[in-house]
Amino acid sequence: MSAVVLIVEDNARNLKLVRDVLEHAGYTVLEAGDGEAGVALAAERVPDLILMDVNLPGIDGVEALARLRAEPSTAAIPVAALTAYAMKEDRARFEAAGFDGYLEKPVDVRALPNQVEALLR
């Protein structure tokens, strides 16, 4: 059985790119367009990994992560920040917020499957 990856991303182009790369690599992909939908879908389906955009409409990725960590059913799911914020202090802020990893946008399509595999270990 392939790992299930939930992508929480409000930009349709970014979502399609990440979905297509991961599906081609053999992952099962779930999608949510905002933080609240992502939290709800994670609770319902309990994916193996969540790739979370940080800048989302409604609740942002940091707040969505806090909600995931507060629920026993989703607290242990690894969550990686998926963001265009690429400064060293941004990375430190996301790590301090509790993200398990950090993927920069624009996404490196060649590196993405290996990055996801590393996050799943």
Secondary structure, DSSP 8 states (H G I E B T S, - for coil): ---EEEEE-S-HHHHHHHHHHHHHTT-EEEEESSHHHHHHHHHHH--SEEEEESS-SSS-HHHHHHHHHHSTTTTTS-EEEEES--SHHHHHHHHHHT-SEEEESS--TTTHHHHHHHHH-
